[in-house]
């Protein structure tokens, strides 16, 4: 009876893009426990494949880390030891280190640990995987799972998926979701552009739903104005999945809901700031229109605040550009040349 720990300790989008690799592990293991951080917990609860979840926010991973607490860290070691794990696979992004968690797993008695590591791991890793460059994060995670001996079954197409999405009240005629918020300001299209987009979509006779986190209520109210339905702060992540699943298209930056849209099979107009590479982080497995200057001076900087005056990588994108992208995606969907929506979504009350 193989019990495998899979770890992904960062945010919602990061956990979602690891989903196919977690399903690959689940296809070959008897039991899978997912270790996540507090920022990714809601996404972890939606993923197929995990039998149990352990939450621990890692100060070596979290973008706004608390000081390391020795007591909490040693308690995590004891908790992991109590799971009687046979092996562990530590999933990380290309700029993160798996070695701190690998050390804790060794202290917990885990005898087989796999991770991607450019740094010399000594005896901390049994499988030190070093994939080639240019892989999307989904492919990168799947390559680590394969290196550990786990492959997706033939009937799994490798797209993002969620276990369930909460049912939501009918939102009227076909609608577009506009999600103006991002996890960091450097990835945000200006709020006034979002508001102008909502007004333009309404003028075309389209329904518009504006979504956002509880802390983004002022932003979503300003963007929705008189023209859109403001759901800012009104949905759980599962309910947001239901809203996105019912949309024709989602307009969003490089943020978790863009990946959630992909997980429920909805096309995305991606307002993508190149602070991280689009080849690694664009929405996966659905038709996508990628907007933004990918060669801007901020490219690859991982900046949280835009380092270039005027935020040119995204201010170069106008409302008409987004409207054109929406029309192109509509043509793809109508013509049947886009990818079908994944069959792994259930809607629950």
KEKE-3310 file (N, C-alpha, C; in steps of 0.2 Angstrom, whole numbers, plus 5000, padded with zeros to 4 digits):
npx = (5004:5005:5009:5009:5016:5012:5018:5014:5016:5012:5002:4984:4984:4996:4994:4983:4989:4997:4989:4987:4999:4997:4986:4992:5001:4991:4985:4994:4997:4992:4987:4986:4992:4991:5001:5000:5000:4993:4988:4985:4976:4962:4961:4967:4957:4949:4954:4955:4961:4969:4968:4969:4972:4986:4990:5002:5011:5024:5039:5049:5044:5032:5025:5024:5032:5031:5042:5052:5046:5052:5045:5033:5038:5045:5034:5027:5036:5034:5020:5021:5029:5020:5011:5016:5023:5027:5034:5039:5035:5041:5034:5038:5039:5050:5058:5059:5065:5066:5073:5073:5060:5063:5073:5066:5057:5066:5069:5057:5057:5055:5059:5061:5063:5058:5062:5063:5079:5091:5101:5114:5109:5114:5112:5098:5089:5082:5078:5084:5078:5080:5073:5072:5073:5060:5048:5030:5023:5014:5018:5031:5029:5022:5033:5042:5034:5034:5047:5048:5041:5027:5014:5001:4985:4979:4967:4966:4968:4977:4974:4970:4959:4945:4938:4925:4912:4904:4886:4878:4867:4856:4864:4858:4858:4870:4886:4901:4915:4924:4938:4946:4956:4973:4986:4998:5003:5010:5005:4993:4981:4975:4963:4953:4953:4948:4935:4930:4930:4920:4909:4909:4907:4894:4887:4887:4877:4880:4880:4889:4899:4907:4921:4930:4941:4937:4944:4945:4933:4931:4937:4931:4918:4920:4924:4913:4903:4888:4885:4889:4887:4891:4901:4911:4920:4910:4909:4914:4929:4925:4912:4916:4922:4910:4904:4913:4913:4901:4903:4905:4918:4933:4940:4956:4970:4987:4984:4976:4962:4962:4968:4959:4948:4953:4953:4940:4937:4934:4937:4950:4954:4970:4977:4993:5006:5024:5032:5034:5037:5027:5027:5028:5017:5005:4987:4982:4978:4966:4957:4966:4969:4983:4987:4998:5014:5026:5040:5043:5053:5052:5052:5053:5057:5051:5044:5035:5029:5027:5042:5044:5041:5025:5020:5021:5020:5007:4998:4999:4989:4974:4956:4949:4958:4956:4942:4943:4950:4941:4932:4939:4941:4928:4925:4933:4927:4914:4917:4922:4935:4942:4949:4939:4929:4934:4930:4929:4922:4911:4895:4890:4878)
npy = (4994:5009:5025:5041:5057:5072:5088:5105:5121:5134:5146:5148:5147:5140:5128:5123:5121:5111:5100:5090:5082:5078:5070:5060:5054:5049:5039:5029:5026:5020:5028:5046:5060:5078:5091:5108:5126:5140:5149:5141:5132:5132:5129:5117:5109:5107:5099:5084:5068:5069:5061:5066:5081:5091:5106:5118:5133:5138:5146:5147:5147:5155:5170:5182:5180:5174:5174:5160:5148:5138:5129:5126:5121:5109:5103:5100:5091:5080:5078:5074:5062:5054:5051:5040:5039:5032:5038:5054:5068:5083:5097:5111:5129:5135:5145:5142:5133:5116:5110:5114:5108:5095:5091:5092:5081:5071:5071:5067:5054:5049:5039:5040:5053:5064:5078:5093:5100:5112:5115:5107:5093:5084:5071:5073:5071:5057:5056:5067:5078:5086:5095:5100:5117:5129:5122:5122:5125:5115:5104:5103:5099:5087:5080:5078:5070:5059:5055:5050:5039:5039:5040:5048:5040:5032:5037:5050:5067:5076:5089:5104:5102:5101:5094:5097:5110:5123:5125:5139:5153:5156:5166:5174:5178:5172:5176:5186:5185:5196:5198:5208:5209:5205:5195:5203:5220:5222:5214:5219:5225:5242:5248:5257:5254:5241:5245:5252:5242:5234:5242:5243:5230:5228:5238:5231:5222:5211:5201:5204:5199:5203:5198:5195:5195:5195:5206:5214:5222:5235:5238:5229:5234:5247:5244:5236:5245:5253:5243:5230:5214:5214:5203:5204:5197:5189:5176:5159:5149:5138:5141:5152:5144:5138:5150:5154:5143:5144:5154:5162:5167:5171:5186:5190:5193:5187:5176:5167:5164:5164:5152:5144:5146:5139:5126:5123:5123:5135:5147:5159:5176:5182:5194:5197:5201:5201:5198:5185:5171:5169:5157:5147:5150:5153:5151:5134:5122:5126:5136:5151:5169:5178:5193:5208:5215:5205:5206:5217:5228:5223:5210:5194:5198:5195:5205:5213:5225:5237:5239:5249:5265:5270:5257:5249:5236:5232:5243:5245:5238:5240:5243:5240:5230:5219:5217:5213:5201:5193:5191:5183:5172:5168:5164:5153:5145:5143:5138:5126:5122:5124:5117:5105:5106:5101:5085:5083:5090:5092:5099:5104:5106)
npz = (5000:4994:5001:4996:4998:4991:4987:4986:4990:4988:4979:4974:4959:4957:4963:4956:4943:4946:4947:4936:4937:4950:4949:4941:4950:4959:4951:4952:4965:4981:4991:4992:4999:5000:5003:5007:5006:5016:5006:4995:4999:4997:4983:4983:4989:4979:4970:4960:4965:4977:4993:5005:5014:5020:5029:5028:5029:5021:5025:5017:5004:5004:4997:5005:5018:5035:5049:5052:5062:5075:5083:5076:5064:5069:5073:5061:5056:5065:5062:5049:5050:5057:5047:5041:5028:5012:5002:4995:4984:4979:4973:4964:4959:4945:4951:4964:4979:4983:4993:5007:5012:5008:5018:5030:5027:5027:5040:5045:5042:5029:5016:5002:4992:4980:4968:4959:4957:4955:4963:4972:4980:4990:5001:5002:4992:4983:4970:4959:4949:4933:4922:4905:4898:4895:4897:4901:4917:4920:4912:4917:4930:4928:4922:4932:4940:4932:4932:4945:4943:4940:4929:4919:4916:4901:4898:4903:4899:4903:4905:4915:4930:4940:4955:4959:4956:4964:4963:4955:4956:4942:4929:4919:4902:4890:4896:4899:4909:4919:4927:4937:4946:4953:4960:4962:4960:4948:4938:4934:4923:4920:4931:4925:4912:4913:4917:4906:4897:4902:4900:4886:4882:4888:4880:4868:4870:4878:4892:4907:4920:4935:4944:4960:4974:4992:4997:4986:4984:4982:4970:4961:4961:4956:4943:4938:4938:4932:4922:4924:4932:4949:4957:4967:4980:4984:4982:4986:4982:4975:4971:4963:4953:4948:4942:4933:4924:4918:4909:4893:4890:4899:4905:4911:4921:4924:4935:4949:4946:4932:4929:4935:4927:4916:4921:4922:4909:4901:4889:4888:4889:4891:4900:4900:4910:4907:4918:4923:4913:4899:4892:4902:4911:4905:4903:4903:4891:4886:4873:4871:4871:4871:4877:4878:4880:4877:4877:4884:4895:4908:4907:4914:4926:4938:4946:4958:4960:4946:4937:4927:4922:4919:4916:4903:4898:4899:4898:4884:4879:4873:4875:4863:4858:4867:4865:4851:4853:4861:4851:4842:4849:4851:4838:4836:4846:4840:4828:4831:4832:4843:4859:4867:4881:4897:4903:4917:4926:4939:4945:4960:4973)
capx = (5000:5010:5006:5014:5015:5014:5018:5014:5015:5011:4995:4979:4986:5001:4991:4979:4993:5000:4984:4988:5004:4994:4982:4997:5003:4985:4984:4999:4998:4986:4985:4990:4991:4993:5004:4999:5000:4986:4986:4983:4971:4955:4962:4969:4951:4945:4958:4954:4967:4971:4964:4969:4976:4989:4991:5008:5013:5032:5042:5054:5040:5026:5028:5025:5034:5032:5048:5052:5044:5055:5040:5028:5042:5046:5027:5026:5040:5030:5014:5023:5031:5014:5007:5019:5024:5032:5038:5036:5037:5040:5033:5040:5041:5057:5062:5059:5069:5063:5077:5071:5055:5066:5076:5060:5054:5071:5069:5051:5058:5053:5064:5061:5060:5059:5061:5067:5084:5097:5107:5117:5105:5117:5108:5091:5085:5084:5077:5085:5076:5082:5070:5074:5070:5054:5042:5025:5023:5010:5023:5037:5027:5021:5040:5044:5030:5036:5054:5047:5038:5020:5011:4994:4982:4978:4960:4967:4971:4982:4972:4968:4952:4943:4933:4918:4911:4897:4881:4877:4860:4857:4866:4855:4860:4877:4890:4908:4918:4930:4942:4951:4961:4979:4990:5003:5001:5014:5002:4987:4978:4973:4956:4949:4953:4943:4928:4928:4929:4914:4904:4909:4903:4887:4885:4886:4872:4883:4880:4896:4900:4914:4923:4935:4942:4934:4948:4944:4927:4931:4939:4925:4912:4922:4924:4906:4899:4881:4885:4890:4885:4897:4901:4917:4919:4903:4910:4920:4933:4921:4907:4919:4923:4904:4903:4918:4911:4895:4905:4908:4925:4935:4946:4959:4977:4990:4982:4973:4956:4964:4970:4953:4944:4956:4951:4933:4936:4932:4942:4953:4958:4975:4981:4998:5012:5029:5036:5036:5037:5020:5027:5027:5012:4999:4982:4983:4973:4959:4959:4969:4972:4988:4988:5003:5020:5030:5047:5044:5059:5051:5051:5057:5059:5047:5043:5028:5028:5030:5048:5045:5036:5019:5017:5019:5018:5000:4995:4999:4983:4968:4949:4948:4962:4952:4936:4945:4952:4935:4928:4943:4939:4921:4925:4936:4922:4909:4920:4923:4942:4945:4949:4933:4929:4936:4924:4930:4919:4904:4893:4887:4874)
capy = (5000:5015:5031:5046:5064:5077:5095:5111:5125:5141:5150:5145:5145:5136:5122:5121:5119:5104:5095:5084:5078:5074:5064:5055:5050:5045:5034:5023:5026:5018:5034:5052:5066:5084:5096:5114:5132:5143:5152:5137:5127:5132:5126:5110:5105:5106:5095:5077:5064:5069:5058:5070:5088:5094:5113:5121:5138:5137:5153:5147:5147:5160:5177:5186:5175:5175:5171:5153:5146:5132:5124:5124:5117:5103:5100:5098:5085:5075:5076:5070:5056:5051:5049:5034:5040:5028:5042:5061:5071:5090:5101:5119:5133:5135:5149:5140:5127:5110:5107:5114:5103:5088:5090:5090:5075:5066:5070:5063:5047:5047:5036:5041:5059:5067:5085:5096:5104:5114:5115:5100:5091:5079:5065:5075:5068:5051:5058:5074:5079:5092:5095:5105:5123:5130:5119:5125:5122:5109:5099:5102:5095:5080:5077:5076:5064:5053:5053:5046:5033:5040:5043:5049:5035:5034:5041:5057:5071:5080:5096:5106:5100:5102:5089:5100:5117:5124:5128:5146:5155:5158:5173:5177:5176:5171:5182:5186:5186:5201:5198:5214:5209:5201:5194:5208:5226:5222:5210:5221:5230:5247:5248:5261:5250:5236:5248:5254:5236:5231:5246:5242:5224:5230:5241:5226:5218:5205:5201:5205:5197:5205:5194:5197:5192:5200:5212:5218:5224:5242:5237:5226:5239:5252:5241:5234:5251:5252:5239:5223:5211:5214:5198:5204:5195:5186:5168:5154:5147:5133:5145:5155:5139:5138:5156:5154:5137:5146:5160:5161:5169:5175:5190:5190:5193:5181:5176:5161:5163:5162:5144:5140:5146:5133:5120:5122:5123:5141:5151:5165:5182:5183:5200:5194:5204:5196:5197:5178:5169:5166:5150:5143:5151:5155:5146:5128:5117:5129:5142:5157:5175:5181:5200:5211:5215:5200:5208:5223:5228:5220:5203:5189:5201:5193:5211:5213:5232:5238:5243:5253:5270:5269:5250:5249:5230:5231:5249:5245:5234:5244:5240:5237:5224:5214:5215:5208:5194:5190:5189:5178:5166:5166:5161:5147:5140:5142:5134:5119:5120:5124:5111:5103:5107:5095:5081:5081:5095:5091:5105:5102:5112)
capz = (5000:4994:5003:4993:4999:4985:4990:4982:4995:4986:4979:4970:4952:4957:4965:4950:4937:4948:4947:4932:4940:4956:4946:4938:4956:4961:4947:4953:4972:4985:4995:4991:5004:4997:5007:5003:5011:5017:5000:4990:5002:4993:4977:4985:4991:4973:4965:4960:4966:4984:4998:5012:5014:5026:5027:5032:5025:5021:5025:5011:4998:5004:4995:5011:5023:5042:5052:5053:5069:5076:5086:5071:5060:5072:5073:5055:5055:5068:5058:5043:5052:5059:5041:5038:5021:5008:4998:4994:4978:4981:4967:4965:4953:4943:4955:4971:4981:4986:4998:5014:5014:5008:5024:5035:5025:5029:5048:5047:5041:5022:5013:4995:4990:4973:4967:4954:4960:4952:4968:4974:4986:4994:5002:5003:4987:4980:4963:4958:4942:4930:4916:4900:4899:4891:4899:4905:4923:4920:4909:4921:4936:4925:4920:4939:4942:4928:4934:4951:4941:4939:4923:4918:4913:4894:4897:4906:4893:4906:4906:4922:4931:4947:4957:4959:4956:4967:4959:4957:4953:4934:4928:4914:4895:4889:4899:4899:4916:4919:4933:4936:4952:4952:4966:4963:4955:4942:4933:4933:4918:4924:4932:4921:4906:4914:4917:4899:4893:4904:4897:4879:4882:4889:4874:4863:4872:4881:4899:4910:4927:4937:4950:4963:4981:4997:4997:4980:4983:4979:4963:4957:4961:4951:4936:4936:4937:4930:4917:4925:4939:4953:4962:4971:4987:4985:4980:4987:4976:4972:4968:4957:4948:4944:4938:4927:4920:4914:4905:4887:4890:4905:4904:4917:4921:4926:4942:4950:4942:4925:4929:4937:4921:4912:4924:4920:4902:4898:4885:4892:4886:4896:4900:4903:4911:4906:4924:4923:4906:4897:4890:4908:4915:4902:4904:4900:4889:4883:4869:4874:4867:4875:4876:4882:4877:4881:4876:4888:4899:4914:4906:4918:4932:4944:4950:4961:4958:4940:4938:4922:4922:4914:4915:4896:4895:4899:4895:4877:4877:4873:4875:4857:4858:4871:4861:4846:4856:4862:4844:4839:4853:4849:4831:4838:4849:4835:4823:4834:4832:4850:4863:4870:4888:4900:4906:4924:4931:4942:4948:4966:4976)
cpx = (5004:5006:5011:5011:5017:5013:5018:5011:5014:5004:4991:4981:4991:4999:4987:4984:4997:4995:4985:4993:5001:4990:4986:4999:4997:4984:4988:5000:4992:4983:4989:4987:4995:4995:5003:5000:4993:4984:4983:4978:4965:4956:4963:4962:4947:4948:4956:4961:4970:4966:4964:4973:4979:4991:4997:5011:5021:5035:5047:5050:5035:5029:5028:5026:5034:5039:5047:5051:5047:5049:5035:5032:5043:5039:5025:5030:5036:5024:5016:5025:5025:5010:5010:5020:5029:5037:5035:5039:5035:5040:5034:5040:5048:5061:5062:5063:5065:5067:5075:5065:5058:5070:5071:5058:5059:5070:5062:5052:5056:5059:5066:5058:5063:5058:5065:5072:5090:5103:5108:5113:5108:5113:5100:5086:5087:5083:5078:5084:5078:5079:5073:5070:5064:5048:5037:5025:5019:5015:5029:5035:5025:5028:5043:5040:5032:5043:5053:5043:5030:5018:5004:4991:4980:4972:4961:4971:4976:4980:4970:4961:4951:4938:4926:4918:4904:4892:4880:4870:4861:4859:4864:4858:4867:4881:4897:4910:4924:4932:4947:4957:4967:4982:4995:5001:5004:5010:4995:4986:4975:4965:4951:4948:4947:4936:4926:4927:4922:4908:4904:4905:4896:4884:4884:4881:4874:4882:4888:4895:4907:4915:4929:4935:4938:4938:4948:4938:4926:4932:4934:4919:4914:4922:4917:4902:4891:4880:4886:4888:4891:4897:4908:4916:4913:4904:4915:4924:4929:4915:4910:4920:4916:4902:4907:4916:4905:4897:4906:4915:4927:4941:4949:4967:4980:4989:4978:4967:4957:4965:4963:4948:4947:4954:4944:4931:4934:4938:4944:4956:4963:4978:4987:5004:5018:5034:5038:5034:5030:5021:5027:5021:5005:4993:4983:4977:4966:4962:4961:4971:4976:4989:4994:5009:5025:5038:5048:5050:5058:5051:5056:5059:5056:5045:5036:5025:5031:5037:5049:5040:5031:5016:5016:5018:5011:4996:4995:4993:4977:4961:4948:4952:4958:4946:4938:4947:4946:4932:4932:4941:4932:4921:4928:4931:4916:4911:4922:4931:4946:4945:4942:4934:4930:4930:4924:4927:4912:4902:4889:4883:4878)
cpy = (5006:5021:5037:5053:5068:5084:5100:5117:5133:5143:5145:5142:5140:5128:5119:5118:5112:5099:5089:5080:5075:5069:5058:5051:5046:5039:5028:5022:5023:5024:5040:5058:5072:5089:5103:5120:5135:5146:5148:5132:5126:5128:5118:5106:5104:5101:5087:5074:5064:5066:5062:5076:5089:5101:5115:5126:5139:5144:5153:5147:5153:5167:5182:5182:5178:5172:5164:5152:5139:5127:5122:5120:5110:5099:5097:5091:5079:5073:5072:5063:5051:5048:5042:5034:5035:5033:5049:5064:5079:5094:5108:5122:5133:5140:5147:5134:5122:5107:5108:5109:5096:5087:5088:5083:5069:5065:5067:5056:5044:5045:5037:5048:5061:5074:5087:5101:5106:5114:5108:5098:5086:5073:5067:5072:5062:5052:5065:5075:5086:5092:5100:5111:5124:5126:5123:5122:5116:5103:5098:5098:5088:5076:5075:5070:5058:5051:5049:5040:5033:5043:5044:5043:5037:5038:5048:5061:5076:5088:5098:5103:5101:5096:5091:5107:5118:5127:5135:5148:5157:5165:5176:5174:5175:5177:5181:5188:5191:5200:5202:5213:5204:5200:5200:5214:5225:5218:5213:5226:5235:5246:5251:5258:5244:5239:5250:5247:5233:5236:5245:5235:5224:5233:5236:5221:5211:5206:5201:5203:5199:5201:5197:5194:5197:5206:5216:5221:5231:5242:5235:5231:5244:5250:5239:5240:5250:5246:5232:5221:5210:5208:5198:5202:5191:5178:5165:5153:5142:5136:5149:5151:5139:5144:5156:5148:5139:5151:5158:5162:5172:5179:5191:5191:5187:5180:5169:5159:5161:5154:5141:5140:5140:5127:5118:5122:5129:5145:5157:5170:5184:5189:5199:5198:5199:5196:5190:5176:5166:5159:5145:5144:5153:5149:5140:5124:5119:5134:5148:5163:5178:5189:5203:5210:5210:5201:5215:5223:5224:5212:5199:5192:5198:5199:5210:5220:5233:5242:5248:5258:5269:5262:5248:5242:5228:5237:5249:5241:5239:5240:5236:5230:5218:5212:5211:5201:5190:5187:5183:5171:5163:5162:5154:5142:5139:5137:5127:5117:5121:5118:5111:5105:5101:5091:5080:5086:5092:5097:5102:5108:5114)
cpz = (5000:4996:5001:4996:4993:4988:4985:4987:4994:4985:4974:4963:4952:4959:4959:4945:4939:4948:4942:4935:4946:4954:4944:4944:4959:4957:4948:4960:4975:4988:4993:4996:5001:5003:5004:5009:5011:5011:4995:4993:4998:4987:4978:4986:4985:4968:4966:4962:4973:4988:5004:5010:5021:5024:5032:5027:5026:5021:5019:5004:4998:5001:5000:5017:5030:5044:5053:5061:5071:5079:5080:5066:5062:5072:5067:5054:5059:5065:5052:5045:5054:5053:5038:5031:5018:5004:4997:4987:4979:4974:4969:4959:4951:4947:4963:4973:4985:4992:5005:5016:5013:5015:5029:5033:5028:5037:5050:5045:5034:5019:5006:4994:4983:4972:4962:4958:4956:4957:4970:4980:4991:4995:5003:4998:4984:4972:4962:4950:4939:4923:4911:4901:4894:4892:4902:4911:4924:4917:4914:4927:4933:4924:4927:4941:4938:4930:4941:4949:4940:4933:4923:4915:4906:4893:4900:4901:4896:4906:4914:4923:4939:4949:4957:4958:4959:4962:4960:4954:4946:4934:4922:4907:4895:4892:4898:4906:4915:4926:4934:4941:4950:4959:4967:4958:4948:4936:4931:4927:4922:4925:4928:4914:4907:4914:4910:4895:4895:4901:4890:4878:4883:4883:4868:4864:4876:4889:4902:4918:4929:4944:4953:4970:4985:4997:4991:4978:4980:4972:4959:4956:4956:4944:4934:4934:4937:4925:4918:4932:4943:4958:4966:4978:4989:4984:4984:4981:4972:4968:4962:4951:4944:4940:4932:4922:4916:4909:4898:4886:4896:4903:4911:4916:4923:4933:4943:4946:4935:4924:4931:4931:4916:4915:4923:4913:4898:4895:4889:4888:4892:4895:4904:4904:4910:4912:4925:4916:4905:4895:4896:4912:4912:4903:4900:4897:4886:4878:4873:4869:4872:4873:4881:4879:4880:4880:4880:4893:4906:4913:4910:4924:4939:4948:4952:4960:4951:4940:4932:4922:4916:4913:4908:4894:4895:4896:4888:4874:4878:4873:4869:4855:4861:4867:4855:4848:4858:4856:4841:4843:4852:4842:4832:4841:4844:4830:4825:4833:4838:4853:4867:4878:4892:4903:4913:4929:4933:4945:4954:4970:4982)
residu = (UNK:UNK:UNK:UNK:UNK:UNK:UNK:UNK:UNK:UNK:UNK:UNK:UNK:UNK:UNK:UNK:UNK:UNK:UNK:UNK:UNK:UNK:UNK:UNK:UNK:UNK:UNK:UNK:UNK:UNK:UNK:UNK:UNK:UNK:UNK:UNK:UNK:UNK:UNK:UNK:UNK:UNK:UNK:UNK:UNK:UNK:UNK:UNK:UNK:UNK:UNK:UNK:UNK:UNK:UNK:UNK:UNK:UNK:UNK:UNK:UNK:UNK:UNK:UNK:UNK:UNK:UNK:UNK:UNK:UNK:UNK:UNK:UNK:UNK:UNK:UNK:UNK:UNK:UNK:UNK:UNK:UNK:UNK:UNK:UNK:UNK:UNK:UNK:UNK:UNK:UNK:UNK:UNK:UNK:UNK:UNK:UNK:UNK:UNK:UNK:UNK:UNK:UNK:UNK:UNK:UNK:UNK:UNK:UNK:UNK:UNK:UNK:UNK:UNK:UNK:UNK:UNK:UNK:UNK:UNK:UNK:UNK:UNK:UNK:UNK:UNK:UNK:UNK:UNK:UNK:UNK:UNK:UNK:UNK:UNK:UNK:UNK:UNK:UNK:UNK:UNK:UNK:UNK:UNK:UNK:UNK:UNK:UNK:UNK:UNK:UNK:UNK:UNK:UNK:UNK:UNK:UNK:UNK:UNK:UNK:UNK:UNK:UNK:UNK:UNK:UNK:UNK:UNK:UNK:UNK:UNK:UNK:UNK:UNK:UNK:UNK:UNK:UNK:UNK:UNK:UNK:UNK:UNK:UNK:UNK:UNK:UNK:UNK:UNK:UNK:UNK:UNK:UNK:UNK:UNK:UNK:UNK:UNK:UNK:UNK:UNK:UNK:UNK:UNK:UNK:UNK:UNK:UNK:UNK:UNK:UNK:UNK:UNK:UNK:UNK:UNK:UNK:UNK:UNK:UNK:UNK:UNK:UNK:UNK:UNK:UNK:UNK:UNK:UNK:UNK:UNK:UNK:UNK:UNK:UNK:UNK:UNK:UNK:UNK:UNK:UNK:UNK:UNK:UNK:UNK:UNK:UNK:UNK:UNK:UNK:UNK:UNK:UNK:UNK:UNK:UNK:UNK:UNK:UNK:UNK:UNK:UNK:UNK:UNK:UNK:UNK:UNK:UNK:UNK:UNK:UNK:UNK:UNK:UNK:UNK:UNK:UNK:UNK:UNK:UNK:UNK:UNK:UNK:UNK:UNK:UNK:UNK:UNK:UNK:UNK:UNK:UNK:UNK:UNK:UNK:UNK:UNK:UNK:UNK:UNK:UNK:UNK:UNK:UNK:UNK:UNK:UNK:UNK:UNK:UNK:UNK:UNK:UNK:UNK:UNK:UNK:UNK:UNK:UNK:UNK:UNK:UNK:UNK:UNK:UNK:UNK:UNK:UNK:UNK:UNK:UNK:UNK:UNK:UNK:UNK:UNK:UNK:UNK:UNK:UNK:UNK:UNK:UNK:UNK:UNK:UNK:UNK:UNK:UNK)
# end
